[in-house]
């Protein structure tokens, strides 16, 4: 399992010209598939050429990469807020099924690390969606 994890992390890092910029993307992919432990942290750090402490700090800064990563959530941090997340949250509270049953019970969450796609929603399966406050969802997977 450790070897498979290391190979996958190295494969992901290899697709980036600047490996240090791959840390968040790789962390997100690893967190979606396995528990984050010291092996995962050191594998990511080694593959990206960064300090393991930086990777640990990243997991601490993005709660959705750690234990809070399960469950549906709509990011309401600054970028998503400015791009209409609060309007979407009000809409989901008024009509919980307006985007489909898979999005019922959405909670506000902190930054999901996909600010460039704001506003962003994570469904129960861990898939991310870019939302348009004026219409319906757009799948990002
Ligand atoms: S602020 Fe919403 S994904 Fe970063």
Backbone and ligand atoms as CSV (ligand in chain L), in Angstrom:
chain,resi,resn,atom,element,x,y,z
A,1,UNK,N,N,0.832,-1.201,0.000
A,1,UNK,CA,C,0.000,0.000,0.000
A,1,UNK,C,C,0.872,1.259,0.000
A,2,UNK,N,N,1.952,1.251,0.801
A,2,UNK,CA,C,2.843,2.404,0.853
A,2,UNK,C,C,3.501,2.617,-0.507
A,3,UNK,N,N,3.919,1.519,-1.142
A,3,UNK,CA,C,4.565,1.633,-2.446
A,3,UNK,C,C,3.583,2.206,-3.474
A,4,UNK,N,N,2.341,1.737,-3.454
A,4,UNK,CA,C,1.329,2.230,-4.391
A,4,UNK,C,C,1.094,3.721,-4.164
A,5,UNK,N,N,1.013,4.113,-2.895
A,5,UNK,CA,C,0.817,5.526,-2.568
A,5,UNK,C,C,1.978,6.364,-3.096
A,6,UNK,N,N,3.198,5.914,-2.815
A,6,UNK,CA,C,4.376,6.670,-3.269
A,6,UNK,C,C,4.421,6.766,-4.801
A,7,UNK,N,N,4.106,5.674,-5.483
A,7,UNK,CA,C,4.121,5.694,-6.952
A,7,UNK,C,C,3.081,6.675,-7.495
A,8,UNK,N,N,1.894,6.654,-6.900
A,8,UNK,CA,C,0.827,7.545,-7.369
A,8,UNK,C,C,1.204,9.017,-7.125
A,9,UNK,N,N,1.747,9.292,-5.954
A,9,UNK,CA,C,2.147,10.662,-5.628
A,9,UNK,C,C,3.245,11.127,-6.582
A,10,UNK,N,N,4.225,10.271,-6.853
A,10,UNK,CA,C,5.307,10.647,-7.771
A,10,UNK,C,C,4.782,10.850,-9.193
A,11,UNK,N,N,3.817,10.018,-9.586
A,11,UNK,CA,C,3.207,10.166,-10.913
A,11,UNK,C,C,2.491,11.520,-11.021
A,12,UNK,N,N,1.732,11.868,-9.985
A,12,UNK,CA,C,1.015,13.149,-9.983
A,12,UNK,C,C,1.995,14.315,-10.013
A,13,UNK,N,N,3.026,14.248,-9.177
A,13,UNK,CA,C,4.012,15.337,-9.122
A,13,UNK,C,C,4.735,15.483,-10.450
A,14,UNK,N,N,4.948,14.365,-11.126
A,14,UNK,CA,C,5.658,14.391,-12.401
A,14,UNK,C,C,4.925,15.138,-13.494
A,15,UNK,N,N,3.614,15.334,-13.315
A,15,UNK,CA,C,2.848,16.037,-14.337
A,15,UNK,C,C,2.912,17.555,-14.160
A,16,UNK,N,N,3.596,18.005,-13.121
A,16,UNK,CA,C,3.733,19.445,-12.879
A,16,UNK,C,C,5.140,19.895,-13.227
A,17,UNK,N,N,5.230,21.013,-13.920
A,17,UNK,CA,C,6.547,21.561,-14.237
A,17,UNK,C,C,7.246,22.017,-12.961
A,18,UNK,N,N,6.492,22.639,-12.071
A,18,UNK,CA,C,7.027,23.089,-10.782
A,18,UNK,C,C,6.368,22.242,-9.704
A,19,UNK,N,N,7.049,21.204,-9.276
A,19,UNK,CA,C,6.462,20.201,-8.375
A,19,UNK,C,C,5.926,20.796,-7.072
A,20,UNK,N,N,6.572,21.879,-6.587
A,20,UNK,CA,C,6.104,22.454,-5.334
A,20,UNK,C,C,4.687,23.015,-5.466
A,21,UNK,N,N,4.272,23.323,-6.695
A,21,UNK,CA,C,2.915,23.829,-6.909
A,21,UNK,C,C,1.882,22.709,-6.927
A,22,UNK,N,N,2.354,21.477,-6.926
A,22,UNK,CA,C,1.450,20.329,-6.995
A,22,UNK,C,C,0.964,19.887,-5.622
A,23,UNK,N,N,1.507,20.476,-4.561
A,23,UNK,CA,C,1.231,19.973,-3.210
A,23,UNK,C,C,-0.264,19.912,-2.913
A,24,UNK,N,N,-0.992,20.999,-3.135
A,24,UNK,CA,C,-2.413,21.014,-2.771
A,24,UNK,C,C,-3.215,20.013,-3.607
A,25,UNK,N,N,-2.973,19.984,-4.901
A,25,UNK,CA,C,-3.696,19.053,-5.763
A,25,UNK,C,C,-3.442,17.606,-5.372
A,26,UNK,N,N,-2.193,17.297,-5.091
A,26,UNK,CA,C,-1.848,15.930,-4.690
A,26,UNK,C,C,-2.441,15.619,-3.320
A,27,UNK,N,N,-2.352,16.568,-2.401
A,27,UNK,CA,C,-2.916,16.355,-1.066
A,27,UNK,C,C,-4.409,16.064,-1.164
A,28,UNK,N,N,-5.088,16.802,-2.021
A,28,UNK,CA,C,-6.534,16.591,-2.182
A,28,UNK,C,C,-6.814,15.196,-2.726
A,29,UNK,N,N,-6.059,14.774,-3.727
A,29,UNK,CA,C,-6.291,13.449,-4.309
A,29,UNK,C,C,-5.978,12.339,-3.308
A,30,UNK,N,N,-4.885,12.484,-2.586
A,30,UNK,CA,C,-4.513,11.468,-1.591
A,30,UNK,C,C,-5.560,11.422,-0.480
A,31,UNK,N,N,-6.016,12.589,-0.006
A,31,UNK,CA,C,-6.991,12.642,1.084
A,31,UNK,C,C,-8.312,12.004,0.684
A,32,UNK,N,N,-8.648,12.081,-0.607
A,32,UNK,CA,C,-9.904,11.498,-1.073
A,32,UNK,C,C,-9.852,9.979,-1.078
A,33,UNK,N,N,-8.653,9.403,-1.106
A,33,UNK,CA,C,-8.543,7.953,-1.270
A,33,UNK,C,C,-7.997,7.212,-0.063
A,34,UNK,N,N,-7.314,7.916,0.821
A,34,UNK,CA,C,-6.700,7.220,1.956
A,34,UNK,C,C,-6.617,8.129,3.168
A,35,UNK,N,N,-6.362,7.525,4.297
A,35,UNK,CA,C,-6.171,8.289,5.520
A,35,UNK,C,C,-4.833,9.006,5.454
A,36,UNK,N,N,-4.820,10.226,5.914
A,36,UNK,CA,C,-3.565,10.977,5.900
A,36,UNK,C,C,-2.772,10.641,7.164
A,37,UNK,N,N,-1.623,10.053,6.949
A,37,UNK,CA,C,-0.753,9.737,8.070
A,37,UNK,C,C,0.658,10.241,7.744
A,38,UNK,N,N,1.622,9.896,8.590
A,38,UNK,CA,C,2.986,10.375,8.376
A,38,UNK,C,C,3.557,9.892,7.045
A,39,UNK,N,N,3.194,8.681,6.639
A,39,UNK,CA,C,3.685,8.148,5.366
A,39,UNK,C,C,3.159,8.983,4.196
A,40,UNK,N,N,1.876,9.313,4.250
A,40,UNK,CA,C,1.294,10.129,3.180
A,40,UNK,C,C,1.948,11.504,3.148
A,41,UNK,N,N,2.124,12.099,4.314
A,41,UNK,CA,C,2.738,13.427,4.395
A,41,UNK,C,C,4.161,13.386,3.843
A,42,UNK,N,N,4.954,12.405,4.259
A,42,UNK,CA,C,6.347,12.359,3.791
A,42,UNK,C,C,6.415,12.027,2.304
A,43,UNK,N,N,5.499,11.199,1.806
A,43,UNK,CA,C,5.485,10.886,0.369
A,43,UNK,C,C,5.205,12.130,-0.459
A,44,UNK,N,N,4.237,12.906,-0.025
A,44,UNK,CA,C,3.881,14.128,-0.751
A,44,UNK,C,C,5.046,15.118,-0.694
A,45,UNK,N,N,5.601,15.294,0.503
A,45,UNK,CA,C,6.704,16.239,0.671
A,45,UNK,C,C,7.890,15.849,-0.209
A,46,UNK,N,N,8.233,14.576,-0.206
A,46,UNK,CA,C,9.380,14.094,-0.983
A,46,UNK,C,C,9.134,14.270,-2.487
A,47,UNK,N,N,7.950,13.886,-2.946
A,47,UNK,CA,C,7.647,13.970,-4.381
A,47,UNK,C,C,7.607,15.408,-4.873
A,48,UNK,N,N,7.192,16.324,-3.994
A,48,UNK,CA,C,7.056,17.727,-4.399
A,48,UNK,C,C,8.280,18.556,-4.041
A,49,UNK,N,N,9.233,17.944,-3.353
A,49,UNK,CA,C,10.450,18.664,-2.998
A,49,UNK,C,C,10.216,19.766,-1.989
A,50,UNK,N,N,9.275,19.535,-1.060
A,50,UNK,CA,C,9.013,20.532,-0.018
A,50,UNK,C,C,9.196,19.884,1.347
A,51,UNK,N,N,9.204,20.729,2.368
A,51,UNK,CA,C,9.372,20.253,3.728
A,51,UNK,C,C,8.087,19.543,4.197
A,52,UNK,N,N,8.235,18.441,4.949
A,52,UNK,CA,C,7.068,17.705,5.450
A,52,UNK,C,C,6.205,18.585,6.353
A,53,UNK,N,N,6.839,19.530,7.030
A,53,UNK,CA,C,6.078,20.431,7.908
A,53,UNK,C,C,5.098,21.279,7.093
A,54,UNK,N,N,5.526,21.677,5.898
A,54,UNK,CA,C,4.639,22.460,5.033
A,54,UNK,C,C,3.407,21.633,4.659
A,55,UNK,N,N,3.615,20.363,4.352
A,55,UNK,CA,C,2.488,19.496,3.984
A,55,UNK,C,C,1.561,19.308,5.186
A,56,UNK,N,N,2.138,19.099,6.361
A,56,UNK,CA,C,1.320,18.959,7.579
A,56,UNK,C,C,0.513,20.229,7.826
A,57,UNK,N,N,1.161,21.389,7.645
A,57,UNK,CA,C,0.465,22.670,7.830
A,57,UNK,C,C,-0.685,22.807,6.833
A,58,UNK,N,N,-0.462,22.317,5.642
A,58,UNK,CA,C,-1.507,22.383,4.619
A,58,UNK,C,C,-2.740,21.593,5.058
A,59,UNK,N,N,-2.516,20.399,5.561
A,59,UNK,CA,C,-3.643,19.589,6.024
A,59,UNK,C,C,-4.353,20.262,7.200
A,60,UNK,N,N,-3.584,20.964,8.026
A,60,UNK,CA,C,-4.192,21.672,9.159
A,60,UNK,C,C,-4.968,22.898,8.691
A,61,UNK,N,N,-4.516,23.513,7.599
A,61,UNK,CA,C,-5.155,24.730,7.097
A,61,UNK,C,C,-6.404,24.459,6.277
A,62,UNK,N,N,-6.475,23.289,5.690
A,62,UNK,CA,C,-7.636,22.938,4.877
A,62,UNK,C,C,-8.363,21.790,5.568
A,63,UNK,N,N,-9.334,22.114,6.437
A,63,UNK,CA,C,-10.019,21.072,7.201
A,63,UNK,C,C,-10.647,19.989,6.312
A,64,UNK,N,N,-11.026,20.359,5.104
A,64,UNK,CA,C,-11.664,19.360,4.242
A,64,UNK,C,C,-10.678,18.291,3.781
A,65,UNK,N,N,-9.384,18.500,3.996
A,65,UNK,CA,C,-8.401,17.478,3.642
A,65,UNK,C,C,-8.191,16.498,4.795
A,66,UNK,N,N,-8.651,16.873,5.983
A,66,UNK,CA,C,-8.473,16.006,7.143
A,66,UNK,C,C,-9.763,15.292,7.493
A,67,UNK,N,N,-10.027,15.207,8.786
A,67,UNK,CA,C,-11.184,14.437,9.241
A,67,UNK,C,C,-12.504,15.042,8.812
A,68,UNK,N,N,-12.518,16.355,8.501
A,68,UNK,CA,C,-13.761,17.006,8.117
A,68,UNK,C,C,-14.025,16.890,6.621
A,69,UNK,N,N,-13.260,16.023,5.937
A,69,UNK,CA,C,-13.388,15.989,4.489
A,69,UNK,C,C,-14.629,15.263,4.005
A,70,UNK,N,N,-15.313,14.540,4.891
A,70,UNK,CA,C,-16.503,13.806,4.483
A,70,UNK,C,C,-17.722,14.710,4.585
A,71,UNK,N,N,-18.659,14.498,3.742
A,71,UNK,CA,C,-19.898,15.239,3.818
A,71,UNK,C,C,-19.960,16.347,2.799
A,72,UNK,N,N,-21.184,16.717,2.499
A,72,UNK,CA,C,-21.415,17.744,1.498
A,72,UNK,C,C,-21.202,19.108,2.106
A,73,UNK,N,N,-20.648,20.022,1.346
A,73,UNK,CA,C,-20.426,21.359,1.867
A,73,UNK,C,C,-20.277,22.381,0.770
A,74,UNK,N,N,-20.750,23.569,1.070
A,74,UNK,CA,C,-20.595,24.698,0.161
A,74,UNK,C,C,-19.588,25.658,0.781
A,75,UNK,N,N,-18.531,25.929,0.046
A,75,UNK,CA,C,-17.504,26.839,0.563
A,75,UNK,C,C,-18.083,28.242,0.663
A,76,UNK,N,N,-17.894,28.850,1.829
A,76,UNK,CA,C,-18.375,30.225,2.029
A,76,UNK,C,C,-17.226,31.162,2.390
A,77,UNK,N,N,-15.996,30.726,2.143
A,77,UNK,CA,C,-14.858,31.613,2.396
A,77,UNK,C,C,-14.808,32.721,1.343
A,78,UNK,N,N,-13.855,33.623,1.503
A,78,UNK,CA,C,-13.876,34.908,0.793
A,78,UNK,C,C,-14.174,34.833,-0.706
A,79,UNK,N,N,-13.399,34.055,-1.444
A,79,UNK,CA,C,-13.584,34.047,-2.899
A,79,UNK,C,C,-14.962,33.521,-3.267
A,80,UNK,N,N,-15.357,32.430,-2.631
A,80,UNK,CA,C,-16.676,31.867,-2.935
A,80,UNK,C,C,-17.785,32.814,-2.470
A,81,UNK,N,N,-17.576,33.438,-1.322
A,81,UNK,CA,C,-18.559,34.409,-0.825
A,81,UNK,C,C,-18.745,35.529,-1.837
A,82,UNK,N,N,-17.616,36.076,-2.311
A,82,UNK,CA,C,-17.693,37.182,-3.268
A,82,UNK,C,C,-18.328,36.768,-4.583
A,83,UNK,N,N,-18.292,35.483,-4.884
A,83,UNK,CA,C,-18.877,35.002,-6.146
A,83,UNK,C,C,-20.242,34.359,-5.937
A,84,UNK,N,N,-20.895,34.671,-4.824
A,84,UNK,CA,C,-22.301,34.302,-4.673
A,84,UNK,C,C,-22.615,33.118,-3.784
A,85,UNK,N,N,-21.673,32.641,-2.997
A,85,UNK,CA,C,-21.937,31.467,-2.164
A,85,UNK,C,C,-23.056,31.719,-1.150
A,86,UNK,N,N,-23.115,32.925,-0.597
A,86,UNK,CA,C,-24.152,33.181,0.414
A,86,UNK,C,C,-25.541,33.142,-0.221
A,87,UNK,N,N,-25.643,33.628,-1.458
A,87,UNK,CA,C,-26.923,33.562,-2.170
A,87,UNK,C,C,-27.317,32.101,-2.384
A,88,UNK,N,N,-26.326,31.295,-2.773
A,88,UNK,CA,C,-26.587,29.868,-2.985
A,88,UNK,C,C,-26.985,29.176,-1.694
A,89,UNK,N,N,-26.310,29.513,-0.611
A,89,UNK,CA,C,-26.618,28.892,0.672
A,89,UNK,C,C,-28.043,29.244,1.105
A,90,UNK,N,N,-28.429,30.506,0.929
A,90,UNK,CA,C,-29.807,30.916,1.247
A,90,UNK,C,C,-30.789,30.126,0.398
A,91,UNK,N,N,-30.454,29.969,-0.873
A,91,UNK,CA,C,-31.336,29.246,-1.790
A,91,UNK,C,C,-31.471,27.773,-1.371
A,92,UNK,N,N,-30.350,27.173,-0.970
A,92,UNK,CA,C,-30.377,25.774,-0.532
A,92,UNK,C,C,-31.122,25.616,0.789
A,93,UNK,N,N,-31.058,26.617,1.647
A,93,UNK,CA,C,-31.794,26.552,2.914
A,93,UNK,C,C,-33.289,26.713,2.676
A,94,UNK,N,N,-33.665,27.587,1.725
A,94,UNK,CA,C,-35.080,27.801,1.417
A,94,UNK,C,C,-35.685,26.605,0.701
A,95,UNK,N,N,-34.892,25.983,-0.157
A,95,UNK,CA,C,-35.381,24.867,-0.980
A,95,UNK,C,C,-34.271,23.810,-1.051
A,96,UNK,N,N,-34.157,22.968,-0.001
A,96,UNK,CA,C,-33.036,22.027,0.101
A,96,UNK,C,C,-32.862,21.102,-1.104
A,97,UNK,N,N,-33.913,20.853,-1.846
A,97,UNK,CA,C,-33.796,19.930,-2.970
A,97,UNK,C,C,-33.622,20.618,-4.309
A,98,UNK,N,N,-33.385,21.928,-4.304
A,98,UNK,CA,C,-33.366,22.669,-5.568
A,98,UNK,C,C,-32.236,22.240,-6.508
A,99,UNK,N,N,-31.169,21.682,-5.993
A,99,UNK,CA,C,-30.071,21.226,-6.858
A,99,UNK,C,C,-30.055,19.718,-7.009
A,100,UNK,N,N,-31.044,19.046,-6.434
A,100,UNK,CA,C,-31.087,17.585,-6.492
A,100,UNK,C,C,-30.861,16.998,-5.104
A,101,UNK,N,N,-31.339,15.770,-4.914
A,101,UNK,CA,C,-31.292,15.162,-3.583
A,101,UNK,C,C,-29.876,14.961,-3.065
A,102,UNK,N,N,-28.898,14.786,-3.973
A,102,UNK,CA,C,-27.521,14.570,-3.509
A,102,UNK,C,C,-26.921,15.793,-2.828
A,103,UNK,N,N,-27.563,16.948,-2.990
A,103,UNK,CA,C,-27.037,18.163,-2.383
A,103,UNK,C,C,-27.827,18.604,-1.150
A,104,UNK,N,N,-28.807,17.805,-0.734
A,104,UNK,CA,C,-29.564,18.163,0.465
A,104,UNK,C,C,-28.662,18.063,1.694
A,105,UNK,N,N,-28.891,18.920,2.668
A,105,UNK,CA,C,-28.106,18.896,3.899
A,105,UNK,C,C,-26.732,19.515,3.759
A,106,UNK,N,N,-26.565,20.376,2.797
A,106,UNK,CA,C,-25.287,21.059,2.587
A,106,UNK,C,C,-24.984,21.985,3.758
A,107,UNK,N,N,-23.746,21.954,4.203
A,107,UNK,CA,C,-23.309,22.865,5.267
A,107,UNK,C,C,-22.257,23.821,4.717
A,108,UNK,N,N,-22.158,24.981,5.313
A,108,UNK,CA,C,-21.059,25.869,4.913
A,108,UNK,C,C,-19.729,25.285,5.384
A,109,UNK,N,N,-18.713,25.336,4.536
A,109,UNK,CA,C,-17.386,24.829,4.897
A,109,UNK,C,C,-16.339,25.872,4.517
A,110,UNK,N,N,-15.136,25.667,5.052
A,110,UNK,CA,C,-14.022,26.560,4.727
A,110,UNK,C,C,-13.473,26.234,3.342
A,111,UNK,N,N,-12.548,27.041,2.919
A,111,UNK,CA,C,-11.977,26.940,1.580
A,111,UNK,C,C,-11.662,25.500,1.186
A,112,UNK,N,N,-12.096,25.134,-0.004
A,112,UNK,CA,C,-11.874,23.784,-0.520
A,112,UNK,C,C,-10.644,23.728,-1.418
A,113,UNK,N,N,-9.947,24.850,-1.524
A,113,UNK,CA,C,-8.715,24.884,-2.305
A,113,UNK,C,C,-8.945,24.976,-3.796
A,114,UNK,N,N,-10.161,25.300,-4.201
A,114,UNK,CA,C,-10.475,25.424,-5.629
A,114,UNK,C,C,-11.042,26.812,-5.906
A,115,UNK,N,N,-10.439,27.808,-5.309
A,115,UNK,CA,C,-10.946,29.181,-5.382
A,115,UNK,C,C,-11.130,29.659,-6.814
A,116,UNK,N,N,-10.273,29.200,-7.721
A,116,UNK,CA,C,-10.373,29.631,-9.110
A,116,UNK,C,C,-11.676,29.164,-9.756
A,117,UNK,N,N,-12.392,28.249,-9.120
A,117,UNK,CA,C,-13.668,27.754,-9.642
A,117,UNK,C,C,-14.853,28.292,-8.843
A,118,UNK,N,N,-14.618,29.221,-7.950
A,118,UNK,CA,C,-15.654,29.704,-7.032
A,118,UNK,C,C,-16.939,30.138,-7.738
A,119,UNK,N,N,-18.061,29.900,-7.079
A,119,UNK,CA,C,-18.265,29.224,-5.802
A,119,UNK,C,C,-18.286,27.697,-5.967
A,120,UNK,N,N,-17.719,27.007,-5.003
A,120,UNK,CA,C,-17.505,25.560,-5.110
A,120,UNK,C,C,-18.301,24.802,-4.062
A,121,UNK,N,N,-18.877,23.712,-4.480
A,121,UNK,CA,C,-19.638,22.824,-3.598
A,121,UNK,C,C,-19.054,21.424,-3.694
A,122,UNK,N,N,-18.973,20.735,-2.556
A,122,UNK,CA,C,-18.521,19.340,-2.535
A,122,UNK,C,C,-19.726,18.471,-2.204
A,123,UNK,N,N,-19.973,17.448,-3.024
A,123,UNK,CA,C,-21.105,16.567,-2.732
A,123,UNK,C,C,-20.680,15.458,-1.779
A,124,UNK,N,N,-21.616,14.587,-1.425
A,124,UNK,CA,C,-21.337,13.543,-0.425
A,124,UNK,C,C,-20.286,12.541,-0.880
A,125,UNK,N,N,-20.117,12.386,-2.173
A,125,UNK,CA,C,-19.121,11.442,-2.689
A,125,UNK,C,C,-17.733,12.091,-2.801
A,126,UNK,N,N,-17.645,13.362,-2.460
A,126,UNK,CA,C,-16.361,14.046,-2.534
A,126,UNK,C,C,-16.079,14.672,-3.885
A,127,UNK,N,N,-17.086,14.705,-4.767
A,127,UNK,CA,C,-16.915,15.362,-6.062
A,127,UNK,C,C,-17.162,16.857,-5.895
A,128,UNK,N,N,-16.444,17.637,-6.658
A,128,UNK,CA,C,-16.560,19.087,-6.556
A,128,UNK,C,C,-17.365,19.636,-7.732
A,129,UNK,N,N,-18.151,20.678,-7.433
A,129,UNK,CA,C,-18.998,21.285,-8.450
A,129,UNK,C,C,-18.837,22.791,-8.404
A,130,UNK,N,N,-18.709,23.370,-9.563
A,130,UNK,CA,C,-18.729,24.830,-9.654
A,130,UNK,C,C,-20.180,25.219,-9.814
A,131,UNK,N,N,-20.618,26.154,-9.008
A,131,UNK,CA,C,-22.016,26.546,-9.056
A,131,UNK,C,C,-22.178,27.924,-9.654
A,132,UNK,N,N,-23.290,28.101,-10.305
A,132,UNK,CA,C,-23.657,29.411,-10.824
A,132,UNK,C,C,-24.826,29.900,-9.984
A,133,UNK,N,N,-24.627,30.957,-9.198
A,133,UNK,CA,C,-25.702,31.414,-8.327
A,133,UNK,C,C,-26.991,31.729,-9.088
A,134,UNK,N,N,-26.879,32.043,-10.367
A,134,UNK,CA,C,-28.063,32.388,-11.151
A,134,UNK,C,C,-28.770,31.209,-11.770
A,135,UNK,N,N,-28.142,30.068,-11.784
A,135,UNK,CA,C,-28.810,28.915,-12.377
A,135,UNK,C,C,-28.529,27.652,-11.559
A,136,UNK,N,N,-28.194,26.575,-12.203
A,136,UNK,CA,C,-28.003,25.328,-11.485
A,136,UNK,C,C,-26.528,24.958,-11.515
A,137,UNK,N,N,-26.193,23.765,-11.087
A,137,UNK,CA,C,-24.796,23.379,-10.923
A,137,UNK,C,C,-24.108,23.002,-12.231
A,138,UNK,N,N,-22.791,23.085,-12.142
A,138,UNK,CA,C,-21.944,22.629,-13.250
A,138,UNK,C,C,-20.944,21.656,-12.671
A,139,UNK,N,N,-20.972,20.427,-13.129
A,139,UNK,CA,C,-20.093,19.387,-12.602
A,139,UNK,C,C,-18.652,19.657,-13.005
A,140,UNK,N,N,-17.716,19.508,-12.049
A,140,UNK,CA,C,-16.289,19.718,-12.333
A,140,UNK,C,C,-15.537,18.425,-12.527
A,141,UNK,N,N,-16.192,17.284,-12.369
A,141,UNK,CA,C,-15.451,16.021,-12.467
A,141,UNK,C,C,-15.337,15.557,-13.903
L,1,LIG,S1,S,-12.676,30.300,-1.126
L,1,LIG,FE1,FE,-14.009,28.766,-1.842
L,1,LIG,S2,S,-12.728,27.249,-2.659
L,1,LIG,FE2,FE,-11.396,28.726,-1.831
